[in-house]
Amino acid sequence: MIFYTADPHFGYEPVIVQTNRPFSHTQDMDEVLICRWNKVVSDDDTVYLLGDLGGHNVPFPDTQLSQLKGHKHLIRGNHDTGYENQQHLFDYFESVTDFLEIDDGEHHITLCHYPLVYIQGGYMIHGHVHNTQKEVHRILTQLPRVLNAGVDINKFSPVTLEQLIENNREYYSDPQRGCAMKWDKHLPYHKKKWRAVFHPLPTKR
């Protein structure tokens, strides 16, 4: 089974205030995130984590990541590219990219930490914006194929595509969000190898 999640920010206290998370300190937050992850994800499942493992000026979350089940793939966020030892990411993730395209059943999925306005078919799944109600929220309400995988609107848990759509419908108060988006494999589409633009990607040795 495939799961999606984003923006756990393990050990990063500012995110509790910034996104109004219901925790008194990071230890409580991390324990809930780990517990809910392992409650739904098995060792055989695949999880795409769309960025922001921890936060600036906090230790790399080795302890937290080592407890998480599943085959994990990281799509890096703005809080991930600053780690000095990018190679260390492969101790926990089977792949590390800034952008990725996959098929989830009959649906084509574009994965990036940042929400993308234009996609060709299928869904775009992102993180980064948390549960903000600022200008970006108004823009995203007009993009029904763009889905927020952030833990702040997904009950602090990885979710399947079906669950992700339901949670986004509730968050955006849009019962039609994500409707009728079956990927048509006959559409003209050419997969291209992604090249990092702003930061060098680590390579698995």
C-alpha positions as CSV (number, residue, x, y, z in Angstrom):
1,M,0.0,0.0,0.0
2,I,1.2,3.5,-0.7
3,F,1.0,6.4,1.8
4,Y,1.8,10.1,1.7
5,T,2.8,12.6,4.3
6,A,4.7,15.8,4.7
7,D,6.1,18.3,7.2
8,P,6.5,16.3,10.4
9,H,9.2,18.7,11.6
10,F,10.5,16.3,14.3
11,G,12.1,18.1,17.2
12,Y,11.3,21.5,15.8
13,E,9.5,23.5,18.6
14,P,8.6,26.6,16.5
15,V,6.2,24.6,14.3
16,I,4.0,23.9,17.3
17,V,3.2,27.6,17.6
18,Q,3.3,28.4,13.9
19,T,0.7,25.8,13.0
20,N,-1.1,25.7,16.3
21,R,-0.3,22.0,16.9
22,P,-2.0,20.5,20.0
23,F,1.2,19.7,21.8
24,S,3.0,21.3,24.7
25,H,6.5,20.3,23.6
26,T,8.3,18.4,20.8
27,Q,8.6,15.2,22.8
28,D,4.8,14.9,22.8
29,M,4.6,15.8,19.2
30,D,7.2,13.4,18.1
31,E,5.7,10.5,20.0
32,V,2.3,11.1,18.4
33,L,3.7,11.4,14.9
34,I,5.7,8.1,15.3
35,C,2.8,6.3,16.9
36,R,0.3,7.3,14.3
37,W,2.8,6.5,11.5
38,N,3.4,2.9,12.8
39,K,-0.3,2.4,13.5
40,V,-1.2,2.6,9.8
41,V,2.1,1.7,8.0
42,S,3.5,-1.8,7.9
43,D,7.0,-2.9,7.0
44,D,5.9,-3.8,3.5
45,D,4.2,-0.5,2.7
46,T,5.7,2.4,0.8
47,V,5.7,6.0,2.2
48,Y,6.5,9.1,0.3
49,L,7.5,11.9,2.7
50,L,7.2,15.2,1.0
51,G,9.8,17.1,2.9
52,D,10.7,18.9,6.2
53,L,11.9,16.1,8.4
54,G,13.0,18.4,11.2
55,G,13.9,22.1,11.2
56,H,16.7,24.6,11.0
57,N,19.1,24.6,13.9
58,V,17.8,21.4,15.5
59,P,19.7,18.0,15.4
60,F,19.0,15.6,12.6
61,P,16.0,13.4,13.6
62,D,17.9,10.0,13.7
63,T,16.0,8.7,16.7
64,Q,12.6,9.5,15.2
65,L,13.3,8.2,11.7
66,S,14.8,5.0,13.0
67,Q,11.5,4.0,14.5
68,L,9.3,4.5,11.4
69,K,8.1,1.5,9.5
70,G,7.8,1.0,5.7
71,H,9.9,1.6,2.6
72,K,10.5,5.4,2.8
73,H,11.2,7.8,0.0
74,L,12.0,11.5,0.6
75,I,11.1,14.4,-1.6
76,R,13.2,17.1,0.0
77,G,11.8,20.3,1.5
78,N,13.4,23.6,2.4
79,H,14.3,22.3,5.9
80,D,16.1,19.3,4.4
81,T,18.6,20.7,1.9
82,G,20.6,22.4,4.7
83,Y,21.8,19.1,6.3
84,E,25.6,19.1,5.8
85,N,25.7,15.3,5.3
86,Q,23.1,14.7,2.6
87,Q,24.4,11.2,2.2
88,H,23.1,10.4,5.6
89,L,19.5,10.6,4.3
90,F,20.0,7.3,2.6
91,D,20.4,5.6,6.0
92,Y,16.6,6.0,6.3
93,F,15.3,6.6,2.7
94,E,15.5,4.4,-0.3
95,S,15.4,7.4,-2.6
96,V,16.0,11.1,-2.2
97,T,14.8,13.6,-4.8
98,D,13.4,17.1,-5.1
99,F,10.6,16.0,-7.5
100,L,9.1,12.7,-8.4
101,E,6.4,11.2,-10.6
102,I,4.8,7.9,-9.8
103,D,1.7,5.8,-10.5
104,D,-0.6,4.9,-7.7
105,G,-3.0,2.3,-9.1
106,E,-4.7,4.0,-12.1
107,H,-3.7,7.5,-11.0
108,H,-0.6,9.5,-12.0
109,I,1.0,11.4,-9.2
110,T,3.4,14.3,-9.2
111,L,5.2,14.8,-5.9
112,C,7.0,17.9,-4.8
113,H,7.4,19.6,-1.4
114,Y,6.1,22.9,-2.9
115,P,2.6,23.0,-4.5
116,L,2.8,23.3,-8.3
117,V,0.2,25.2,-10.3
118,Y,0.5,23.3,-13.6
119,I,0.5,19.5,-13.9
120,Q,-0.4,17.2,-16.9
121,G,-3.0,14.8,-15.7
122,G,-3.5,13.1,-12.4
123,Y,-2.8,14.7,-9.0
124,M,-0.2,16.9,-7.6
125,I,0.7,16.1,-3.9
126,H,2.7,18.6,-1.9
127,G,3.6,19.8,1.6
128,H,5.2,23.1,2.8
129,V,2.0,25.2,3.3
130,H,0.9,23.4,6.5
131,N,-2.6,24.6,7.5
132,T,-2.1,28.3,6.5
133,Q,-5.1,30.4,5.7
134,K,-3.0,33.1,3.9
135,E,-3.0,34.0,0.3
136,V,-1.6,30.7,-0.8
137,H,-4.7,29.0,0.6
138,R,-7.0,31.1,-1.6
139,I,-4.9,30.2,-4.6
140,L,-4.9,26.4,-3.8
141,T,-8.7,26.4,-3.4
142,Q,-8.8,27.0,-7.2
143,L,-6.7,23.9,-7.9
144,P,-8.8,20.9,-7.2
145,R,-6.1,18.4,-8.4
146,V,-3.5,19.8,-5.9
147,L,-3.6,17.9,-2.6
148,N,-1.9,18.9,0.7
149,A,-0.2,15.9,2.4
150,G,0.9,17.9,5.4
151,V,0.4,16.3,8.8
152,D,-1.4,19.4,10.0
153,I,-4.5,18.6,7.9
154,N,-4.1,14.8,7.8
155,K,-4.5,14.0,11.5
156,F,-0.7,13.8,12.0
157,S,-0.6,10.5,10.1
158,P,0.5,9.2,6.7
159,V,-2.6,8.7,4.5
160,T,-3.5,6.8,1.3
161,L,-4.6,8.7,-1.8
162,E,-8.2,8.0,-1.0
163,Q,-7.8,9.3,2.5
164,L,-5.8,12.3,1.3
165,I,-8.6,13.3,-1.0
166,E,-11.2,13.1,1.7
167,N,-9.1,15.1,4.2
168,N,-8.5,17.8,1.5
169,R,-12.2,18.0,0.8
170,E,-12.9,18.6,4.4
171,Y,-10.0,21.1,4.8
172,Y,-11.0,23.1,1.7
173,S,-14.7,22.7,2.3
174,D,-15.0,21.4,-1.3
175,P,-16.9,18.1,-1.8
176,Q,-15.8,18.0,-5.4
177,R,-12.1,18.3,-4.7
178,G,-10.1,15.5,-6.4
179,C,-13.2,14.1,-8.3
180,A,-12.9,12.1,-11.6
181,M,-9.2,12.3,-11.9
182,K,-8.5,8.8,-13.3
183,W,-5.2,8.9,-15.1
184,D,-5.5,8.2,-18.7
185,K,-2.5,6.2,-19.8
186,H,-3.2,6.9,-23.4
187,L,-2.6,10.7,-22.9
188,P,0.6,11.9,-24.7
189,Y,3.0,12.0,-21.8
190,H,6.8,11.8,-21.7
191,K,8.6,11.2,-18.4
192,K,11.8,13.2,-18.1
193,K,14.7,12.6,-15.8
194,W,14.6,15.2,-13.1
195,R,17.6,17.5,-12.5
196,A,18.0,19.5,-9.4
197,V,17.9,23.3,-10.0
198,F,18.7,24.9,-6.7
199,H,20.6,22.3,-4.7
200,P,22.6,19.2,-5.6
201,L,20.9,15.9,-5.0
202,P,22.7,13.3,-2.9
203,T,23.6,10.1,-4.6
204,K,23.4,6.7,-3.0
205,R,26.7,5.0,-2.7
